[in-house]
Amino acid sequence: MENDQLIAIEVFCTNYDVEYAFVASLQEHDLIETVIVEDTRFLQIPQLSRIERIIRLHHELDINLEGIEAIQGLLSRIEHLDREVASLRNRLRFYEPGL
């Protein structure tokens, strides 16, 4: 991953007003991935929307990390099923063009 796609966790925590320990616990629960470059831990910018959603779930709805893990798993399954439905619709349109 290129360095322009990374943000230092300290910068992220300052901008989003979250504690470093919270981000570390997200990594421990495998909810996010971090990258270490020259002894500094970074977040990948493409993950920011997912991390923002996790922060909202935790802070605004007071959902614990285990609950967030369950929610993320369900959201992942929904996204997979959406892609599968779209693929099946495309295949069906091939055989039945009027749909």
N, C-alpha and C positions, 0 to 999 in steps of 0.2 A: 504494500500500500504506500502510496506517495505521501510525503510529509505534508503536502497542502490539503490532504484529506484527514488530517489529525488535529485534535484540539487537546491541549494539556488538561488533565483532570483538575488541577488547581484553578485554571482559568475558567473551566466549566463550572466548578463549584462556586466561584465568586460571582459569575454572571447569572447563575440560576438560583443562588442563595440556598445551596444544599451543602451538607457536611461531606467531607471526604470519606468518612466512615460509612456513610450511606451508599456512596458509589462503590466502595470496596465490598460492601455486603451484597450489592447487586451482582458484582462479579463472582463472589463466592457462591451465590445461588444460580450461577450460569444464566442470568438474565441479560447480561451484556458481555461484550468482549472488550478487552483493553489490549493495547500494544505498548511494549516498552522499547524506547529508543534512548540510548545513552543515559540509562538510569532514571529516565523520566517516563511516567505512565501516561498514556494518551487514550482518548476515545476516538473512534472513527466517526467522522462527520455524517456519513450516511446512516448511522445508528441514532442520530439525535432525535428524530421524531419518535422513535420507539422509547428512548430514555425519557423524553418529555412526557409521554403517555404514562410511563411507570411512575414518574414523580407526581403527576396529577392523581393517579389512583392511590398512591400512598399518602400524600399530604391532604388532598381535598376530600377523599372518601374514606381515609383512615384504614386502608386495606393493608394487612401485613404482607411480608414478602412471600409467604407460602400461598396466600390468596392471589397475589400478583402472578406467581408461577402458574397457578391453575388457569387464571384468566389468559395469560400469554399463550399457554398451550391450546386453549379453546380458540383463541383468535387465529392462531397458526392453522389449526384444523379448518376453520371457516374459510380462510384465504385459500387453502389447498382445494377445498370443495368448490369454491367459486371458480377457480381455474379449471377444475375438472368439468364443471357444468358448462362453462364457456366452450371448452374443447368439444364436448359432446353435442352442444348446439351447432357448432360449426360442422361437425360430421353429419348431423341430421339434415342440415340445410343442403349439404352436398347431395344427399339422396332424395330429399324432398324440397326442391327449390322454392316452393310456394310458402314456406314457413317464415 
